[in-house]
Amino acid sequence: MINLPSATRIWLVAGITDMRNGFNGPGAKVQTALKDDPMSGHVFIFRERSSSQVKLLWSTGDDLCLLTKRLECGRLAWSSTCDGKVFLTPMLLEGID
């Protein structure tokens, strides 16, 4: 399990993200659409159109990490907001390895 610093905020990025891009697509979306810094240390969570895959973009300070999770069956429940970002509390991620 990854232990996040206490000041880390977790953001669900509303809308759909093109998952074919590596770091560049999600990083650019954080900068342009969300007006935030991908190297801020916060976690940004993106989803693809079919809602079966998410990517997490997170900076450890020196490095930028891109983590991917894909469901083999089923879909992820997601915020109905069309754009912007939604804040999650770290308690929602407890117990997720």
mmCIF file as gemmi writes it, N, C-alpha and C atoms, coordinates in Angstrom:
data_model
loop_
_atom_site.group_PDB
_atom_site.id
_atom_site.type_symbol
_atom_site.label_atom_id
_atom_site.label_alt_id
_atom_site.label_comp_id
_atom_site.label_asym_id
_atom_site.label_entity_id
_atom_site.label_seq_id
_atom_site.pdbx_PDB_ins_code
_atom_site.Cartn_x
_atom_site.Cartn_y
_atom_site.Cartn_z
_atom_site.occupancy
_atom_site.B_iso_or_equiv
_atom_site.pdbx_formal_charge
_atom_site.auth_seq_id
_atom_site.auth_asym_id
_atom_site.pdbx_PDB_model_num
ATOM 1 N N . MET Axp A 1 ? 0.837 -1.182 0 1 0 ? 1 A 1
ATOM 2 C CA . MET Axp A 1 ? 0 0 0 1 0 ? 1 A 1
ATOM 3 C C . MET Axp A 1 ? 0.878 1.242 0 1 0 ? 1 A 1
ATOM 4 N N . ILE Axp A 2 ? 0.481 2.244 -0.737 1 0 ? 2 A 1
ATOM 5 C CA . ILE Axp A 2 ? 1.226 3.5 -0.803 1 0 ? 2 A 1
ATOM 6 C C . ILE Axp A 2 ? 0.693 4.424 0.284 1 0 ? 2 A 1
ATOM 7 N N . ASN Axp A 3 ? 1.596 4.9 1.136 1 0 ? 3 A 1
ATOM 8 C CA . ASN Axp A 3 ? 1.201 5.849 2.168 1 0 ? 3 A 1
ATOM 9 C C . ASN Axp A 3 ? 1.382 7.26 1.632 1 0 ? 3 A 1
ATOM 10 N N . LEU Axp A 4 ? 0.297 8.01 1.61 1 0 ? 4 A 1
ATOM 11 C CA . LEU Axp A 4 ? 0.331 9.377 1.107 1 0 ? 4 A 1
ATOM 12 C C . LEU Axp A 4 ? 0.591 10.341 2.256 1 0 ? 4 A 1
ATOM 13 N N . PRO Axp A 5 ? 1.342 11.424 2.013 1 0 ? 5 A 1
ATOM 14 C CA . PRO Axp A 5 ? 1.511 12.447 3.041 1 0 ? 5 A 1
ATOM 15 C C . PRO Axp A 5 ? 0.154 13.018 3.452 1 0 ? 5 A 1
ATOM 16 N N . SER Axp A 6 ? 0.057 13.492 4.679 1 0 ? 6 A 1
ATOM 17 C CA . SER Axp A 6 ? -1.232 13.952 5.211 1 0 ? 6 A 1
ATOM 18 C C . SER Axp A 6 ? -1.807 15.148 4.446 1 0 ? 6 A 1
ATOM 19 N N . ALA Axp A 7 ? -0.968 15.96 3.82 1 0 ? 7 A 1
ATOM 20 C CA . ALA Axp A 7 ? -1.456 17.131 3.084 1 0 ? 7 A 1
ATOM 21 C C . ALA Axp A 7 ? -1.915 16.791 1.669 1 0 ? 7 A 1
ATOM 22 N N . THR Axp A 8 ? -1.788 15.543 1.255 1 0 ? 8 A 1
ATOM 23 C CA . THR Axp A 8 ? -2.153 15.146 -0.101 1 0 ? 8 A 1
ATOM 24 C C . THR Axp A 8 ? -3.664 15.191 -0.287 1 0 ? 8 A 1
ATOM 25 N N . ARG Axp A 9 ? -4.099 15.797 -1.368 1 0 ? 9 A 1
ATOM 26 C CA . ARG Axp A 9 ? -5.519 15.816 -1.717 1 0 ? 9 A 1
ATOM 27 C C . ARG Axp A 9 ? -5.736 14.855 -2.866 1 0 ? 9 A 1
ATOM 28 N N . ILE Axp A 10 ? -6.899 14.248 -2.911 1 0 ? 10 A 1
ATOM 29 C CA . ILE Axp A 10 ? -7.233 13.272 -3.95 1 0 ? 10 A 1
ATOM 30 C C . ILE Axp A 10 ? -8.383 13.847 -4.765 1 0 ? 10 A 1
ATOM 31 N N . TRP Axp A 11 ? -8.175 13.941 -6.066 1 0 ? 11 A 1
ATOM 32 C CA . TRP Axp A 11 ? -9.154 14.563 -6.954 1 0 ? 11 A 1
ATOM 33 C C . TRP Axp A 11 ? -9.629 13.574 -8.002 1 0 ? 11 A 1
ATOM 34 N N . LEU Axp A 12 ? -10.945 13.426 -8.127 1 0 ? 12 A 1
ATOM 35 C CA . LEU Axp A 12 ? -11.539 12.727 -9.261 1 0 ? 12 A 1
ATOM 36 C C . LEU Axp A 12 ? -11.677 13.756 -10.372 1 0 ? 12 A 1
ATOM 37 N N . VAL Axp A 13 ? -11.08 13.477 -11.507 1 0 ? 13 A 1
ATOM 38 C CA . VAL Axp A 13 ? -11.172 14.406 -12.638 1 0 ? 13 A 1
ATOM 39 C C . VAL Axp A 13 ? -12.439 14.057 -13.41 1 0 ? 13 A 1
ATOM 40 N N . ALA Axp A 14 ? -13.375 14.999 -13.439 1 0 ? 14 A 1
ATOM 41 C CA . ALA Axp A 14 ? -14.669 14.761 -14.089 1 0 ? 14 A 1
ATOM 42 C C . ALA Axp A 14 ? -14.493 14.644 -15.596 1 0 ? 14 A 1
ATOM 43 N N . GLY Axp A 15 ? -15.439 13.988 -16.219 1 0 ? 15 A 1
ATOM 44 C CA . GLY Axp A 15 ? -15.387 13.827 -17.661 1 0 ? 15 A 1
ATOM 45 C C . GLY Axp A 15 ? -14.605 12.587 -18.054 1 0 ? 15 A 1
ATOM 46 N N . ILE Axp A 16 ? -14.231 12.528 -19.322 1 0 ? 16 A 1
ATOM 47 C CA . ILE Axp A 16 ? -13.573 11.358 -19.898 1 0 ? 16 A 1
ATOM 48 C C . ILE Axp A 16 ? -12.181 11.755 -20.361 1 0 ? 16 A 1
ATOM 49 N N . THR Axp A 17 ? -11.211 10.863 -20.147 1 0 ? 17 A 1
ATOM 50 C CA . THR Axp A 17 ? -9.836 11.113 -20.548 1 0 ? 17 A 1
ATOM 51 C C . THR Axp A 17 ? -9.388 10.058 -21.547 1 0 ? 17 A 1
ATOM 52 N N . ASP Axp A 18 ? -8.661 10.485 -22.572 1 0 ? 18 A 1
ATOM 53 C CA . ASP Axp A 18 ? -8.097 9.57 -23.561 1 0 ? 18 A 1
ATOM 54 C C . ASP Axp A 18 ? -6.949 8.807 -22.903 1 0 ? 18 A 1
ATOM 55 N N . MET Axp A 19 ? -7.116 7.499 -22.725 1 0 ? 19 A 1
ATOM 56 C CA . MET Axp A 19 ? -6.13 6.693 -22.014 1 0 ? 19 A 1
ATOM 57 C C . MET Axp A 19 ? -4.984 6.219 -22.905 1 0 ? 19 A 1
ATOM 58 N N . ARG Axp A 20 ? -5.003 6.574 -24.182 1 0 ? 20 A 1
ATOM 59 C CA . ARG Axp A 20 ? -3.919 6.154 -25.076 1 0 ? 20 A 1
ATOM 60 C C . ARG Axp A 20 ? -2.639 6.933 -24.817 1 0 ? 20 A 1
ATOM 61 N N . ASN Axp A 21 ? -2.748 8.079 -24.174 1 0 ? 21 A 1
ATOM 62 C CA . ASN Axp A 21 ? -1.574 8.882 -23.858 1 0 ? 21 A 1
ATOM 63 C C . ASN Axp A 21 ? -0.978 8.428 -22.538 1 0 ? 21 A 1
ATOM 64 N N . GLY Axp A 22 ? 0.342 8.507 -22.429 1 0 ? 22 A 1
ATOM 65 C CA . GLY Axp A 22 ? 1.014 8.169 -21.178 1 0 ? 22 A 1
ATOM 66 C C . GLY Axp A 22 ? 0.868 9.313 -20.193 1 0 ? 22 A 1
ATOM 67 N N . PHE Axp A 23 ? 1.979 9.866 -19.779 1 0 ? 23 A 1
ATOM 68 C CA . PHE Axp A 23 ? 1.974 10.974 -18.826 1 0 ? 23 A 1
ATOM 69 C C . PHE Axp A 23 ? 1.441 12.262 -19.441 1 0 ? 23 A 1
ATOM 70 N N . ASN Axp A 24 ? 1.647 12.43 -20.745 1 0 ? 24 A 1
ATOM 71 C CA . ASN Axp A 24 ? 1.34 13.71 -21.387 1 0 ? 24 A 1
ATOM 72 C C . ASN Axp A 24 ? -0.137 14.079 -21.356 1 0 ? 24 A 1
ATOM 73 N N . GLY Axp A 25 ? -1.029 13.151 -21.672 1 0 ? 25 A 1
ATOM 74 C CA . GLY Axp A 25 ? -2.463 13.46 -21.701 1 0 ? 25 A 1
ATOM 75 C C . GLY Axp A 25 ? -3.014 13.867 -20.346 1 0 ? 25 A 1
ATOM 76 N N . PRO Axp A 26 ? -2.882 13.02 -19.333 1 0 ? 26 A 1
ATOM 77 C CA . PRO Axp A 26 ? -3.382 13.395 -18.007 1 0 ? 26 A 1
ATOM 78 C C . PRO Axp A 26 ? -2.665 14.623 -17.431 1 0 ? 26 A 1
ATOM 79 N N . GLY Axp A 27 ? -1.358 14.713 -17.628 1 0 ? 27 A 1
ATOM 80 C CA . GLY Axp A 27 ? -0.615 15.863 -17.111 1 0 ? 27 A 1
ATOM 81 C C . GLY Axp A 27 ? -1.079 17.168 -17.737 1 0 ? 27 A 1
ATOM 82 N N . ALA Axp A 28 ? -1.308 17.142 -19.049 1 0 ? 28 A 1
ATOM 83 C CA . ALA Axp A 28 ? -1.794 18.341 -19.737 1 0 ? 28 A 1
ATOM 84 C C . ALA Axp A 28 ? -3.195 18.705 -19.281 1 0 ? 28 A 1
ATOM 85 N N . LYS Axp A 29 ? -4.038 17.697 -19.027 1 0 ? 29 A 1
ATOM 86 C CA . LYS Axp A 29 ? -5.41 17.978 -18.577 1 0 ? 29 A 1
ATOM 87 C C . LYS Axp A 29 ? -5.399 18.628 -17.195 1 0 ? 29 A 1
ATOM 88 N N . VAL Axp A 30 ? -4.501 18.188 -16.315 1 0 ? 30 A 1
ATOM 89 C CA . VAL Axp A 30 ? -4.377 18.808 -14.988 1 0 ? 30 A 1
ATOM 90 C C . VAL Axp A 30 ? -3.987 20.273 -15.14 1 0 ? 30 A 1
ATOM 91 N N . GLN Axp A 31 ? -3.045 20.557 -16.03 1 0 ? 31 A 1
ATOM 92 C CA . GLN Axp A 31 ? -2.579 21.938 -16.21 1 0 ? 31 A 1
ATOM 93 C C . GLN Axp A 31 ? -3.599 22.829 -16.893 1 0 ? 31 A 1
ATOM 94 N N . THR Axp A 32 ? -4.213 22.359 -17.97 1 0 ? 32 A 1
ATOM 95 C CA . THR Axp A 32 ? -5.092 23.235 -18.762 1 0 ? 32 A 1
ATOM 96 C C . THR Axp A 32 ? -6.521 23.266 -18.252 1 0 ? 32 A 1
ATOM 97 N N . ALA Axp A 33 ? -7.136 22.114 -18.081 1 0 ? 33 A 1
ATOM 98 C CA . ALA Axp A 33 ? -8.553 22.081 -17.694 1 0 ? 33 A 1
ATOM 99 C C . ALA Axp A 33 ? -8.763 22.354 -16.212 1 0 ? 33 A 1
ATOM 100 N N . LEU Axp A 34 ? -7.862 21.853 -15.371 1 0 ? 34 A 1
ATOM 101 C CA . LEU Axp A 34 ? -8.054 21.996 -13.928 1 0 ? 34 A 1
ATOM 102 C C . LEU Axp A 34 ? -7.285 23.163 -13.334 1 0 ? 34 A 1
ATOM 103 N N . LYS Axp A 35 ? -6.378 23.756 -14.132 1 0 ? 35 A 1
ATOM 104 C CA . LYS Axp A 35 ? -5.548 24.875 -13.664 1 0 ? 35 A 1
ATOM 105 C C . LYS Axp A 35 ? -4.786 24.493 -12.397 1 0 ? 35 A 1
ATOM 106 N N . ASP Axp A 36 ? -4.187 23.308 -12.407 1 0 ? 36 A 1
ATOM 107 C CA . ASP Axp A 36 ? -3.448 22.804 -11.262 1 0 ? 36 A 1
ATOM 108 C C . ASP Axp A 36 ? -2.089 22.316 -11.749 1 0 ? 36 A 1
ATOM 109 N N . ASP Axp A 37 ? -1.214 21.995 -10.828 1 0 ? 37 A 1
ATOM 110 C CA . ASP Axp A 37 ? 0.129 21.54 -11.15 1 0 ? 37 A 1
ATOM 111 C C . ASP Axp A 37 ? 0.214 20.03 -10.944 1 0 ? 37 A 1
ATOM 112 N N . PRO Axp A 38 ? 0.534 19.249 -11.989 1 0 ? 38 A 1
ATOM 113 C CA . PRO Axp A 38 ? 0.639 17.798 -11.816 1 0 ? 38 A 1
ATOM 114 C C . PRO Axp A 38 ? 1.742 17.393 -10.848 1 0 ? 38 A 1
ATOM 115 N N . MET Axp A 39 ? 2.702 18.278 -10.587 1 0 ? 39 A 1
ATOM 116 C CA . MET Axp A 39 ? 3.793 17.995 -9.653 1 0 ? 39 A 1
ATOM 117 C C . MET Axp A 39 ? 3.486 18.499 -8.239 1 0 ? 39 A 1
ATOM 118 N N . SER Axp A 40 ? 2.229 18.822 -7.963 1 0 ? 40 A 1
ATOM 119 C CA . SER Axp A 40 ? 1.832 19.383 -6.663 1 0 ? 40 A 1
ATOM 120 C C . SER Axp A 40 ? 1.861 18.373 -5.527 1 0 ? 40 A 1
ATOM 121 N N . GLY Axp A 41 ? 1.916 17.086 -5.848 1 0 ? 41 A 1
ATOM 122 C CA . GLY Axp A 41 ? 1.871 16.054 -4.812 1 0 ? 41 A 1
ATOM 123 C C . GLY Axp A 41 ? 0.478 15.517 -4.584 1 0 ? 41 A 1
ATOM 124 N N . HIS Axp A 42 ? -0.517 16.131 -5.215 1 0 ? 42 A 1
ATOM 125 C CA . HIS Axp A 42 ? -1.885 15.634 -5.108 1 0 ? 42 A 1
ATOM 126 C C . HIS Axp A 42 ? -2.076 14.466 -6.067 1 0 ? 42 A 1
ATOM 127 N N . VAL Axp A 43 ? -3.095 13.667 -5.826 1 0 ? 43 A 1
ATOM 128 C CA . VAL Axp A 43 ? -3.418 12.534 -6.684 1 0 ? 43 A 1
ATOM 129 C C . VAL Axp A 43 ? -4.595 12.927 -7.571 1 0 ? 43 A 1
ATOM 130 N N . PHE Axp A 44 ? -4.448 12.715 -8.862 1 0 ? 44 A 1
ATOM 131 C CA . PHE Axp A 44 ? -5.502 13.012 -9.828 1 0 ? 44 A 1
ATOM 132 C C . PHE Axp A 44 ? -5.937 11.69 -10.455 1 0 ? 44 A 1
ATOM 133 N N . ILE Axp A 45 ? -7.241 11.401 -10.39 1 0 ? 45 A 1
ATOM 134 C CA . ILE Axp A 45 ? -7.773 10.135 -10.889 1 0 ? 45 A 1
ATOM 135 C C . ILE Axp A 45 ? -8.621 10.407 -12.127 1 0 ? 45 A 1
ATOM 136 N N . PHE Axp A 46 ? -8.282 9.718 -13.219 1 0 ? 46 A 1
ATOM 137 C CA . PHE Axp A 46 ? -8.949 9.878 -14.51 1 0 ? 46 A 1
ATOM 138 C C . PHE Axp A 46 ? -9.641 8.575 -14.891 1 0 ? 46 A 1
ATOM 139 N N . ARG Axp A 47 ? -10.704 8.686 -15.696 1 0 ? 47 A 1
ATOM 140 C CA . ARG Axp A 47 ? -11.359 7.476 -16.187 1 0 ? 47 A 1
ATOM 141 C C . ARG Axp A 47 ? -11.485 7.52 -17.698 1 0 ? 47 A 1
ATOM 142 N N . GLU Axp A 48 ? -11.604 6.332 -18.28 1 0 ? 48 A 1
ATOM 143 C CA . GLU Axp A 48 ? -11.808 6.248 -19.723 1 0 ? 48 A 1
ATOM 144 C C . GLU Axp A 48 ? -13.301 6.209 -20.033 1 0 ? 48 A 1
ATOM 145 N N . ARG Axp A 49 ? -13.629 6.235 -21.29 1 0 ? 49 A 1
ATOM 146 C CA . ARG Axp A 49 ? -15.026 6.306 -21.734 1 0 ? 49 A 1
ATOM 147 C C . ARG Axp A 49 ? -15.871 5.133 -21.237 1 0 ? 49 A 1
ATOM 148 N N . SER Axp A 50 ? -15.346 3.921 -21.288 1 0 ? 50 A 1
ATOM 149 C CA . SER Axp A 50 ? -16.156 2.752 -20.917 1 0 ? 50 A 1
ATOM 150 C C . SER Axp A 50 ? -16.249 2.534 -19.409 1 0 ? 50 A 1
ATOM 151 N N . SER Axp A 51 ? -15.563 3.338 -18.625 1 0 ? 51 A 1
ATOM 152 C CA . SER Axp A 51 ? -15.568 3.249 -17.16 1 0 ? 51 A 1
ATOM 153 C C . SER Axp A 51 ? -15.031 1.926 -16.634 1 0 ? 51 A 1
ATOM 154 N N . SER Axp A 52 ? -14.175 1.267 -17.401 1 0 ? 52 A 1
ATOM 155 C CA . SER Axp A 52 ? -13.566 0.031 -16.919 1 0 ? 52 A 1
ATOM 156 C C . SER Axp A 52 ? -12.088 0.232 -16.591 1 0 ? 52 A 1
ATOM 157 N N . GLN Axp A 53 ? -11.564 1.438 -16.811 1 0 ? 53 A 1
ATOM 158 C CA . GLN Axp A 53 ? -10.163 1.705 -16.543 1 0 ? 53 A 1
ATOM 159 C C . GLN Axp A 53 ? -10.003 3.078 -15.917 1 0 ? 53 A 1
ATOM 160 N N . VAL Axp A 54 ? -9.107 3.176 -14.926 1 0 ? 54 A 1
ATOM 161 C CA . VAL Axp A 54 ? -8.737 4.462 -14.341 1 0 ? 54 A 1
ATOM 162 C C . VAL Axp A 54 ? -7.224 4.589 -14.354 1 0 ? 54 A 1
ATOM 163 N N . LYS Axp A 55 ? -6.765 5.836 -14.397 1 0 ? 55 A 1
ATOM 164 C CA . LYS Axp A 55 ? -5.351 6.145 -14.248 1 0 ? 55 A 1
ATOM 165 C C . LYS Axp A 55 ? -5.212 7.163 -13.133 1 0 ? 55 A 1
ATOM 166 N N . LEU Axp A 56 ? -4.192 6.963 -12.307 1 0 ? 56 A 1
ATOM 167 C CA . LEU Axp A 56 ? -3.871 7.881 -11.229 1 0 ? 56 A 1
ATOM 168 C C . LEU Axp A 56 ? -2.556 8.551 -11.544 1 0 ? 56 A 1
ATOM 169 N N . LEU Axp A 57 ? -2.536 9.863 -11.479 1 0 ? 57 A 1
ATOM 170 C CA . LEU Axp A 57 ? -1.329 10.64 -11.696 1 0 ? 57 A 1
ATOM 171 C C . LEU Axp A 57 ? -0.932 11.23 -10.356 1 0 ? 57 A 1
ATOM 172 N N . TRP Axp A 58 ? 0.322 10.978 -9.939 1 0 ? 58 A 1
ATOM 173 C CA . TRP Axp A 58 ? 0.759 11.395 -8.618 1 0 ? 58 A 1
ATOM 174 C C . TRP Axp A 58 ? 2.243 11.725 -8.658 1 0 ? 58 A 1
ATOM 175 N N . SER Axp A 59 ? 2.619 12.829 -8.057 1 0 ? 59 A 1
ATOM 176 C CA . SER Axp A 59 ? 4.018 13.216 -7.972 1 0 ? 59 A 1
ATOM 177 C C . SER Axp A 59 ? 4.532 12.922 -6.572 1 0 ? 59 A 1
ATOM 178 N N . THR Axp A 60 ? 5.68 12.266 -6.512 1 0 ? 60 A 1
ATOM 179 C CA . THR Axp A 60 ? 6.316 11.964 -5.232 1 0 ? 60 A 1
ATOM 180 C C . THR Axp A 60 ? 7.266 13.072 -4.818 1 0 ? 60 A 1
ATOM 181 N N . GLY Axp A 61 ? 7.332 14.131 -5.589 1 0 ? 61 A 1
ATOM 182 C CA . GLY Axp A 61 ? 8.244 15.233 -5.33 1 0 ? 61 A 1
ATOM 183 C C . GLY Axp A 61 ? 9.304 15.303 -6.414 1 0 ? 61 A 1
ATOM 184 N N . ASP Axp A 62 ? 10.002 14.189 -6.64 1 0 ? 62 A 1
ATOM 185 C CA . ASP Axp A 62 ? 11.022 14.128 -7.686 1 0 ? 62 A 1
ATOM 186 C C . ASP Axp A 62 ? 10.513 13.431 -8.934 1 0 ? 62 A 1
ATOM 187 N N . ASP Axp A 63 ? 9.566 12.52 -8.76 1 0 ? 63 A 1
ATOM 188 C CA . ASP Axp A 63 ? 9.09 11.678 -9.853 1 0 ? 63 A 1
ATOM 189 C C . ASP Axp A 63 ? 7.594 11.875 -10.068 1 0 ? 63 A 1
ATOM 190 N N . LEU Axp A 64 ? 7.16 11.56 -11.276 1 0 ? 64 A 1
ATOM 191 C CA . LEU Axp A 64 ? 5.736 11.556 -11.6 1 0 ? 64 A 1
ATOM 192 C C . LEU Axp A 64 ? 5.338 10.106 -11.846 1 0 ? 64 A 1
ATOM 193 N N . CYS Axp A 65 ? 4.349 9.626 -11.117 1 0 ? 65 A 1
ATOM 194 C CA . CYS Axp A 65 ? 3.905 8.237 -11.224 1 0 ? 65 A 1
ATOM 195 C C . CYS Axp A 65 ? 2.569 8.186 -11.952 1 0 ? 65 A 1
ATOM 196 N N . LEU Axp A 66 ? 2.42 7.204 -12.82 1 0 ? 66 A 1
ATOM 197 C CA . LEU Axp A 66 ? 1.166 6.975 -13.528 1 0 ? 66 A 1
ATOM 198 C C . LEU Axp A 66 ? 0.761 5.538 -13.255 1 0 ? 66 A 1
ATOM 199 N N . LEU Axp A 67 ? -0.296 5.364 -12.487 1 0 ? 67 A 1
ATOM 200 C CA . LEU Axp A 67 ? -0.775 4.04 -12.105 1 0 ? 67 A 1
ATOM 201 C C . LEU Axp A 67 ? -2.062 3.749 -12.858 1 0 ? 67 A 1
ATOM 202 N N . THR Axp A 68 ? -2.211 2.511 -13.32 1 0 ? 68 A 1
ATOM 203 C CA . THR Axp A 68 ? -3.396 2.125 -14.088 1 0 ? 68 A 1
ATOM 204 C C . THR Axp A 68 ? -4.093 0.957 -13.419 1 0 ? 68 A 1
ATOM 205 N N . LYS Axp A 69 ? -5.42 1.003 -13.403 1 0 ? 69 A 1
ATOM 206 C CA . LYS Axp A 69 ? -6.247 -0.1 -12.902 1 0 ? 69 A 1
ATOM 207 C C . LYS Axp A 69 ? -7.318 -0.376 -13.94 1 0 ? 69 A 1
ATOM 208 N N . ARG Axp A 70 ? -7.426 -1.63 -14.359 1 0 ? 70 A 1
ATOM 209 C CA . ARG Axp A 70 ? -8.44 -1.998 -15.343 1 0 ? 70 A 1
ATOM 210 C C . ARG Axp A 70 ? -9.293 -3.123 -14.778 1 0 ? 70 A 1
ATOM 211 N N . LEU Axp A 71 ? -10.593 -2.971 -14.877 1 0 ? 71 A 1
ATOM 212 C CA . LEU Axp A 71 ? -11.529 -4.01 -14.456 1 0 ? 71 A 1
ATOM 213 C C . LEU Axp A 71 ? -11.746 -4.976 -15.612 1 0 ? 71 A 1
ATOM 214 N N . GLU Axp A 72 ? -11.698 -6.246 -15.323 1 0 ? 72 A 1
ATOM 215 C CA . GLU Axp A 72 ? -11.952 -7.248 -16.365 1 0 ? 72 A 1
ATOM 216 C C . GLU Axp A 72 ? -13.447 -7.37 -16.656 1 0 ? 72 A 1
ATOM 217 N N . CYS Axp A 73 ? -14.269 -7.121 -15.653 1 0 ? 73 A 1
ATOM 218 C CA . CYS Axp A 73 ? -15.72 -7.119 -15.87 1 0 ? 73 A 1
ATOM 219 C C . CYS Axp A 73 ? -16.335 -6.053 -14.968 1 0 ? 73 A 1
ATOM 220 N N . GLY Axp A 74 ? -17.446 -5.526 -15.38 1 0 ? 74 A 1
ATOM 221 C CA . GLY Axp A 74 ? -18.122 -4.485 -14.621 1 0 ? 74 A 1
ATOM 222 C C . GLY Axp A 74 ? -17.616 -3.097 -14.981 1 0 ? 74 A 1
ATOM 223 N N . ARG Axp A 75 ? -18.166 -2.117 -14.32 1 0 ? 75 A 1
ATOM 224 C CA . ARG Axp A 75 ? -17.819 -0.727 -14.571 1 0 ? 75 A 1
ATOM 225 C C . ARG Axp A 75 ? -17.666 -0.001 -13.24 1 0 ? 75 A 1
ATOM 226 N N . LEU Axp A 76 ? -16.921 1.083 -13.266 1 0 ? 76 A 1
ATOM 227 C CA . LEU Axp A 76 ? -16.717 1.911 -12.091 1 0 ? 76 A 1
ATOM 228 C C . LEU Axp A 76 ? -17.837 2.941 -11.977 1 0 ? 76 A 1
ATOM 229 N N . ALA Axp A 77 ? -18.33 3.148 -10.768 1 0 ? 77 A 1
ATOM 230 C CA . ALA Axp A 77 ? -19.288 4.233 -10.529 1 0 ? 77 A 1
ATOM 231 C C . ALA Axp A 77 ? -18.485 5.533 -10.515 1 0 ? 77 A 1
ATOM 232 N N . TRP Axp A 78 ? -19.005 6.588 -11.113 1 0 ? 78 A 1
ATOM 233 C CA . TRP Axp A 78 ? -18.251 7.824 -11.265 1 0 ? 78 A 1
ATOM 234 C C . TRP Axp A 78 ? -19.143 9.016 -11.031 1 0 ? 78 A 1
ATOM 235 N N . SER Axp A 79 ? -18.549 10.119 -10.665 1 0 ? 79 A 1
ATOM 236 C CA . SER Axp A 79 ? -19.279 11.361 -10.441 1 0 ? 79 A 1
ATOM 237 C C . SER Axp A 79 ? -20.013 11.784 -11.713 1 0 ? 79 A 1
ATOM 238 N N . SER Axp A 80 ? -21.186 12.363 -11.564 1 0 ? 80 A 1
ATOM 239 C CA . SER Axp A 80 ? -21.961 12.805 -12.724 1 0 ? 80 A 1
ATOM 240 C C . SER Axp A 80 ? -21.541 14.192 -13.212 1 0 ? 80 A 1
ATOM 241 N N . THR Axp A 81 ? -20.577 14.817 -12.545 1 0 ? 81 A 1
ATOM 242 C CA . THR Axp A 81 ? -20.086 16.118 -12.972 1 0 ? 81 A 1
ATOM 243 C C . THR Axp A 81 ? -19.418 16.001 -14.33 1 0 ? 81 A 1
ATOM 244 N N . CYS Axp A 82 ? -19.678 16.932 -15.231 1 0 ? 82 A 1
ATOM 245 C CA . CYS Axp A 82 ? -19.155 16.864 -16.6 1 0 ? 82 A 1
ATOM 246 C C . CYS Axp A 82 ? -17.739 17.395 -16.738 1 0 ? 82 A 1
ATOM 247 N N . ASP Axp A 83 ? -17.366 18.38 -15.928 1 0 ? 83 A 1
ATOM 248 C CA . ASP Axp A 83 ? -16.015 18.921 -16.017 1 0 ? 83 A 1
ATOM 249 C C . ASP Axp A 83 ? -15.559 19.367 -14.644 1 0 ? 83 A 1
ATOM 250 N N . GLY Axp A 84 ? -14.281 19.707 -14.553 1 0 ? 84 A 1
ATOM 251 C CA . GLY Axp A 84 ? -13.715 20.107 -13.273 1 0 ? 84 A 1
ATOM 252 C C . GLY Axp A 84 ? -13.198 18.911 -12.498 1 0 ? 84 A 1
ATOM 253 N N . LYS Axp A 85 ? -13.186 19.053 -11.176 1 0 ? 85 A 1
ATOM 254 C CA . LYS Axp A 85 ? -12.676 17.985 -10.336 1 0 ? 85 A 1
ATOM 255 C C . LYS Axp A 85 ? -13.503 17.888 -9.06 1 0 ? 85 A 1
ATOM 256 N N . VAL Axp A 86 ? -13.501 16.71 -8.463 1 0 ? 86 A 1
ATOM 257 C CA . VAL Axp A 86 ? -14.262 16.429 -7.245 1 0 ? 86 A 1
ATOM 258 C C . VAL Axp A 86 ? -13.273 15.937 -6.204 1 0 ? 86 A 1
ATOM 259 N N . PHE Axp A 87 ? -13.281 16.52 -5.015 1 0 ? 87 A 1
ATOM 260 C CA . PHE Axp A 87 ? -12.363 16.149 -3.945 1 0 ? 87 A 1
ATOM 261 C C . PHE Axp A 87 ? -12.846 14.89 -3.224 1 0 ? 87 A 1
ATOM 262 N N . LEU Axp A 88 ? -11.926 13.966 -2.978 1 0 ? 88 A 1
ATOM 263 C CA . LEU Axp A 88 ? -12.199 12.77 -2.193 1 0 ? 88 A 1
ATOM 264 C C . LEU Axp A 88 ? -11.404 12.843 -0.901 1 0 ? 88 A 1
ATOM 265 N N . THR Axp A 89 ? -11.93 12.301 0.167 1 0 ? 89 A 1
ATOM 266 C CA . THR Axp A 89 ? -11.155 12.231 1.391 1 0 ? 89 A 1
ATOM 267 C C . THR Axp A 89 ? -10.291 10.983 1.343 1 0 ? 89 A 1
ATOM 268 N N . PRO Axp A 90 ? -9.101 11.029 1.94 1 0 ? 90 A 1
ATOM 269 C CA . PRO Axp A 90 ? -8.226 9.85 1.943 1 0 ? 90 A 1
ATOM 270 C C . PRO Axp A 90 ? -8.856 8.622 2.603 1 0 ? 90 A 1
ATOM 271 N N . MET Axp A 91 ? -9.839 8.806 3.475 1 0 ? 91 A 1
ATOM 272 C CA . MET Axp A 91 ? -10.489 7.668 4.127 1 0 ? 91 A 1
ATOM 273 C C . MET Axp A 91 ? -11.151 6.753 3.098 1 0 ? 91 A 1
ATOM 274 N N . LEU Axp A 92 ? -11.593 7.292 1.973 1 0 ? 92 A 1
ATOM 275 C CA . LEU Axp A 92 ? -12.237 6.479 0.955 1 0 ? 92 A 1
ATOM 276 C C . LEU Axp A 92 ? -11.271 5.487 0.319 1 0 ? 92 A 1
ATOM 277 N N . LEU Axp A 93 ? -9.971 5.769 0.406 1 0 ? 93 A 1
ATOM 278 C CA . LEU Axp A 93 ? -8.973 4.899 -0.208 1 0 ? 93 A 1
ATOM 279 C C . LEU Axp A 93 ? -8.353 3.914 0.785 1 0 ? 93 A 1
ATOM 280 N N . GLU Axp A 94 ? -8.701 4.006 2.056 1 0 ? 94 A 1
ATOM 281 C CA . GLU Axp A 94 ? -8.133 3.075 3.034 1 0 ? 94 A 1
ATOM 282 C C . GLU Axp A 94 ? -8.526 1.647 2.689 1 0 ? 94 A 1
ATOM 283 N N . GLY Axp A 95 ? -7.574 0.766 2.798 1 0 ? 95 A 1
ATOM 284 C CA . GLY Axp A 95 ? -7.83 -0.637 2.516 1 0 ? 95 A 1
ATOM 285 C C . GLY Axp A 95 ? -7.661 -1.017 1.063 1 0 ? 95 A 1
ATOM 286 N N . ILE Axp A 96 ? -7.365 -0.054 0.193 1 0 ? 96 A 1
ATOM 287 C CA . ILE Axp A 96 ? -7.129 -0.361 -1.218 1 0 ? 96 A 1
ATOM 288 C C . ILE Axp A 96 ? -5.648 -0.589 -1.393 1 0 ? 96 A 1
ATOM 289 N N . ASP Axp A 97 ? -5.268 -1.771 -1.86 1 0 ? 97 A 1
ATOM 290 C CA . ASP Axp A 97 ? -3.853 -2.077 -2.096 1 0 ? 97 A 1
ATOM 291 C C . ASP Axp A 97 ? -3.478 -1.747 -3.517 1 0 ? 97 A 1
